[in-house]
Amino acid sequence: MTVVLRIGERSITAEEVLPLMAGYQMLPQFTQELLIDQAIESIECTEEEIAAARQQFYSQNQIEDAEHRKAWLAYYGMTEEQLDRLAMRETRIEKFKQAIWGNKLESYFLSRKDKLDKVIYSLIRVSEQDVGIAQELYFRILEGEQSFAELAREYSKGPEAQTDGLIGPVELSVPHPVLAQLLTLSQPGQVSQPTRVGEWIVLVRLEKFIPAQMDEAMRRRLLNECFNTWLKEQIEQVNSPSPSSSTAAPLAS
């Protein structure tokens, strides 16, 4: 058996590498990185992109000169060529994302928008046995006897009691689906009637609706979502192979 690695007094053979990686829970990460490398294999970069990526990588890893680079290579057991490929990897991944999903982001954004919109709202929650109390609080608010904030401080059973009932801004995917639906159908300032949400009876008032915008930060987020979804599917195919399985990159359209 061929020894491929020596660590201290331990000699590791080629046959032992995979079992050891599995034992240290390293195989999933190893599989993921191999799949990414396979996907970006054909992605090319300009000289300017190469120079910028190399400079950024060296700066992030405090590789200041040839001596530092030599020490870094020795520590990680890498060659100069491997270092160059590593420095370029993030740039190539970003170009891959753009090539595959860049022209699909608008439609993806529209399909996700109802979950990406944000809301600021006020909440009072009481236990499901206290529906009568919830009804009383609702009428107190409507009649102006006490403010929503006062009643939230006194009666709400969740952490919102510490913030006068105020929550947000949060995306509409965050609250319980029933609560999210209430907020979606509400107008700012409108107080909902007592509604059962899980184990609670809640009163909710929409304070502000903040529509999602397709800005640069959102584009980056959606690109990463598409990439991570694709990568998860590829890993699942590797773990559950079938005759039609393929780990090839999707075709751009």
BAROGU-420552 format. One record per residue (C-alpha): x, y, z; residue number from 1. Coordinates in pm, 1 decimal, decimal comma. Last residue first. Layout:
[[X Y Z] NUM]
...
END
This chain:
[[-3032,9 3085,8 -2123,5] 253]
[[-2736,1 2950,5 -1937,0] 252]
[[-2702,7 2574,2 -1923,2] 251]
[[-2694,4 2413,9 -1581,4] 250]
[[-2357,9 2291,5 -1452,6] 249]
[[-2299,6 1918,4 -1474,8] 248]
[[-2357,4 1703,0 -1171,2] 247]
[[-2577,5 1455,1 -1356,0] 246]
[[-2812,5 1186,2 -1239,1] 245]
[[-3014,6 998,7 -1504,8] 244]
[[-2895,9 650,1 -1403,9] 243]
[[-2951,5 735,5 -1034,5] 242]
[[-2720,0 850,5 -759,0] 241]
[[-2854,2 950,8 -416,7] 240]
[[-2557,2 1114,9 -238,7] 239]
[[-2423,0 1262,9 -561,4] 238]
[[-2769,8 1378,6 -662,8] 237]
[[-2821,9 1537,0 -320,4] 236]
[[-2492,2 1724,2 -358,9] 235]
[[-2602,9 1859,3 -697,1] 234]
[[-2939,5 1969,1 -558,7] 233]
[[-2770,1 2153,3 -271,6] 232]
[[-2540,9 2327,6 -520,2] 231]
[[-2836,0 2443,9 -731,9] 230]
[[-3014,8 2583,9 -427,5] 229]
[[-2693,4 2751,9 -311,6] 228]
[[-2639,0 2911,6 -653,6] 227]
[[-2995,9 3038,6 -681,7] 226]
[[-2988,0 3180,4 -328,2] 225]
[[-2646,8 3338,6 -389,8] 224]
[[-2776,1 3509,4 -702,4] 223]
[[-3078,9 3626,0 -504,7] 222]
[[-2859,9 3782,1 -234,0] 221]
[[-2626,9 3948,9 -480,4] 220]
[[-2920,9 4095,0 -674,1] 219]
[[-3078,3 4215,9 -349,9] 218]
[[-2759,3 4399,7 -252,0] 217]
[[-2741,8 4556,5 -598,7] 216]
[[-3098,0 4686,8 -583,7] 215]
[[-3417,6 4505,7 -682,9] 214]
[[-3627,3 4670,7 -414,4] 213]
[[-3850,1 4499,7 -157,7] 212]
[[-4156,9 4695,6 -50,3] 211]
[[-4152,4 4843,2 301,7] 210]
[[-4495,5 4839,7 469,6] 209]
[[-4520,9 5044,4 787,2] 208]
[[-4706,3 5032,9 1117,7] 207]
[[-4930,4 4731,9 1066,5] 206]
[[-5125,8 4665,0 1384,4] 205]
[[-5156,2 4321,2 1538,4] 204]
[[-5370,1 4175,3 1813,5] 203]
[[-5286,5 3816,5 1889,5] 202]
[[-5437,3 3509,5 2055,3] 201]
[[-5156,5 3261,1 2103,0] 200]
[[-5093,2 2886,1 2076,9] 199]
[[-5056,1 2897,2 1698,5] 198]
[[-5196,5 3227,6 1577,0] 197]
[[-5556,4 3277,5 1688,2] 196]
[[-5686,9 3620,3 1591,2] 195]
[[-5817,4 3909,3 1800,3] 194]
[[-5939,4 4175,5 1553,7] 193]
[[-5671,0 4343,3 1349,4] 192]
[[-5564,8 4701,7 1416,5] 191]
[[-5522,7 4925,8 1110,6] 190]
[[-5256,7 5195,9 1138,3] 189]
[[-5094,3 5106,6 806,3] 188]
[[-5341,2 4907,7 593,1] 187]
[[-5379,6 4535,3 648,7] 186]
[[-5410,6 4244,1 405,1] 185]
[[-5038,9 4161,0 400,1] 184]
[[-5018,1 4204,0 777,6] 183]
[[-5295,1 3952,9 839,0] 182]
[[-5134,3 3709,2 594,4] 181]
[[-4799,9 3741,3 771,0] 180]
[[-4970,7 3668,3 1102,5] 179]
[[-5127,0 3351,5 963,7] 178]
[[-4794,3 3250,8 806,4] 177]
[[-4607,1 3299,5 1139,6] 176]
[[-4369,6 3594,1 1105,7] 175]
[[-4035,3 3572,6 916,6] 174]
[[-4130,7 3529,8 548,8] 173]
[[-4284,5 3878,1 552,8] 172]
[[-3937,6 4025,6 590,2] 171]
[[-3870,1 4205,2 916,5] 170]
[[-3852,6 4574,9 1006,4] 169]
[[-3933,1 4501,8 1267,7] 168]
[[-4136,2 4451,8 1583,8] 167]
[[-4298,8 4706,5 1814,7] 166]
[[-4505,7 4581,9 2107,8] 165]
[[-4386,5 4857,9 2338,6] 164]
[[-4031,7 4723,5 2293,5] 163]
[[-4002,6 4512,7 2611,7] 162]
[[-4350,0 4362,1 2562,5] 161]
[[-4223,6 4249,5 2219,5] 160]
[[-4034,6 3974,3 2406,0] 159]
[[-4360,2 3776,0 2429,8] 158]
[[-4649,4 3762,1 2676,8] 157]
[[-4813,3 4093,5 2587,9] 156]
[[-5026,3 4239,3 2869,5] 155]
[[-4867,3 4542,7 3033,0] 154]
[[-4606,2 4657,2 2783,0] 153]
[[-4833,6 4570,0 2490,6] 152]
[[-5121,3 4761,9 2652,3] 151]
[[-4913,4 5075,5 2686,2] 150]
[[-4778,9 5048,9 2330,5] 149]
[[-5124,8 4997,2 2177,4] 148]
[[-5238,0 5315,7 2348,8] 147]
[[-5508,6 5326,4 2608,7] 146]
[[-5870,9 5444,1 2618,2] 145]
[[-5861,7 5537,1 2248,8] 144]
[[-6189,7 5363,4 2164,1] 143]
[[-6027,2 5130,0 1913,1] 142]
[[-5740,6 5050,9 2150,9] 141]
[[-5971,4 4974,7 2445,0] 140]
[[-6190,4 4770,3 2211,7] 139]
[[-5900,6 4542,1 2111,5] 138]
[[-5781,1 4514,2 2470,2] 137]
[[-6123,8 4382,7 2575,1] 136]
[[-6123,2 4124,4 2294,5] 135]
[[-5774,6 4009,8 2393,7] 134]
[[-5887,3 3976,7 2756,1] 133]
[[-6178,5 3759,7 2647,0] 132]
[[-5946,9 3543,6 2435,5] 131]
[[-5735,3 3474,8 2743,6] 130]
[[-5727,6 3093,0 2723,7] 129]
[[-5532,1 3116,1 2397,0] 128]
[[-5248,1 3288,7 2578,7] 127]
[[-5192,2 3656,9 2509,9] 126]
[[-5009,6 3830,3 2226,3] 125]
[[-4986,4 4200,7 2153,5] 124]
[[-4805,7 4303,8 1838,5] 123]
[[-4700,4 4622,9 1665,1] 122]
[[-4573,9 4613,3 1307,6] 121]
[[-4286,0 4709,2 1082,0] 120]
[[-4303,7 4524,0 754,7] 119]
[[-4066,7 4401,6 486,1] 118]
[[-4122,0 4273,6 134,9] 117]
[[-3903,3 3971,7 57,1] 116]
[[-4171,9 3705,3 99,2] 115]
[[-4419,4 3866,5 -141,2] 114]
[[-4126,0 3939,2 -371,6] 113]
[[-4020,0 3580,3 -427,3] 112]
[[-4174,8 3517,1 -769,4] 111]
[[-4099,6 3875,7 -872,0] 110]
[[-3734,8 3836,0 -770,3] 109]
[[-3704,3 3512,2 -966,9] 108]
[[-3846,5 3685,9 -1273,9] 107]
[[-3595,4 3968,6 -1242,3] 106]
[[-3308,1 3735,4 -1152,5] 105]
[[-3324,0 3518,9 -1463,6] 104]
[[-3064,4 3705,0 -1673,6] 103]
[[-2798,1 3669,8 -1403,5] 102]
[[-2872,3 3304,2 -1330,3] 101]
[[-2620,8 3096,7 -1525,8] 100]
[[-2360,3 3346,8 -1644,3] 99]
[[-2388,2 3565,6 -1336,4] 98]
[[-2343,2 3273,1 -1099,7] 97]
[[-2046,0 3145,9 -1301,4] 96]
[[-1886,6 3490,8 -1294,9] 95]
[[-1920,8 3495,5 -916,0] 94]
[[-1765,5 3148,8 -890,3] 93]
[[-1478,2 3256,0 -1116,3] 92]
[[-1405,9 3556,1 -896,5] 91]
[[-1421,2 3340,1 -584,6] 90]
[[-1175,9 3088,1 -731,5] 89]
[[-910,1 3324,0 -864,0] 88]
[[-695,8 3325,7 -549,9] 87]
[[-741,7 2950,0 -517,7] 86]
[[-625,9 2891,8 -874,6] 85]
[[-318,4 3107,5 -813,0] 84]
[[-240,7 2921,1 -492,8] 83]
[[-274,3 2587,6 -668,0] 82]
[[-27,0 2702,4 -934,5] 81]
[[219,6 2821,8 -671,6] 80]
[[202,1 2477,6 -507,9] 79]
[[18,6 2397,5 -187,8] 78]
[[105,8 2218,9 136,3] 77]
[[-104,5 2461,6 340,0] 76]
[[174,5 2568,1 575,3] 75]
[[441,7 2543,3 306,2] 74]
[[243,0 2759,4 65,3] 73]
[[185,5 3024,2 333,1] 72]
[[554,0 3026,4 426,0] 71]
[[653,4 3075,7 61,4] 70]
[[394,2 3350,5 18,0] 69]
[[519,7 3529,7 329,0] 68]
[[874,5 3519,8 193,4] 67]
[[764,4 3637,3 -149,9] 66]
[[589,6 3943,0 -3,6] 65]
[[283,6 4064,2 185,5] 64]
[[64,6 3756,2 208,3] 63]
[[-168,8 3888,8 476,2] 62]
[[-450,7 3646,2 386,1] 61]
[[-704,8 3913,7 293,9] 60]
[[-437,9 4123,2 119,5] 59]
[[-304,7 3831,3 -82,9] 58]
[[-657,8 3736,5 -187,3] 57]
[[-743,9 4092,8 -290,1] 56]
[[-424,0 4132,6 -493,1] 55]
[[-474,2 3799,3 -667,5] 54]
[[-835,8 3879,8 -748,2] 53]
[[-745,0 4222,2 -889,7] 52]
[[-461,3 4083,7 -1104,8] 51]
[[-675,8 3798,8 -1238,0] 50]
[[-966,9 4029,6 -1310,6] 49]
[[-741,2 4268,7 -1501,8] 48]
[[-587,1 3982,1 -1699,9] 47]
[[-937,0 3871,7 -1796,7] 46]
[[-1103,4 3568,3 -1644,8] 45]
[[-1221,1 3235,2 -1785,1] 44]
[[-1498,4 3008,5 -1662,1] 43]
[[-1468,2 2659,2 -1814,3] 42]
[[-1382,7 2481,7 -1488,0] 41]
[[-1642,4 2673,9 -1288,1] 40]
[[-1888,1 2385,0 -1253,4] 39]
[[-1625,7 2117,1 -1187,7] 38]
[[-1462,9 2334,9 -923,2] 37]
[[-1800,4 2383,4 -754,1] 36]
[[-1867,7 2009,7 -754,1] 35]
[[-1524,4 1941,0 -607,7] 34]
[[-1583,9 2198,0 -332,3] 33]
[[-1915,8 2040,9 -238,4] 32]
[[-1775,3 1687,8 -230,1] 31]
[[-1489,9 1795,6 -1,0] 30]
[[-1735,6 1973,8 228,0] 29]
[[-1955,1 1663,1 247,3] 28]
[[-1649,0 1434,9 290,9] 27]
[[-1491,4 1616,4 588,4] 26]
[[-1689,9 1456,4 869,3] 25]
[[-1367,0 1353,4 1049,5] 24]
[[-1454,5 984,9 1012,0] 23]
[[-1548,0 1035,9 647,2] 22]
[[-1213,5 1200,7 576,7] 21]
[[-1037,1 913,1 752,1] 20]
[[-1229,5 654,8 551,9] 19]
[[-1143,9 844,2 230,8] 18]
[[-770,4 874,4 303,0] 17]
[[-705,2 522,0 432,7] 16]
[[-668,7 349,5 94,7] 15]
[[-412,9 608,4 -18,7] 14]
[[-197,5 520,0 281,0] 13]
[[-134,8 731,4 588,8] 12]
[[187,5 702,4 787,0] 11]
[[157,3 820,9 1147,4] 10]
[[471,7 906,9 1345,2] 9]
[[414,3 1279,0 1308,2] 8]
[[189,9 1321,4 1006,9] 7]
[[305,3 1129,6 700,8] 6]
[[103,6 1135,7 379,7] 5]
[[67,1 935,0 59,8] 4]
[[196,3 594,3 174,6] 3]
[[130,3 342,3 -100,5] 2]
[[0,0 0,0 0,0] 1]
END
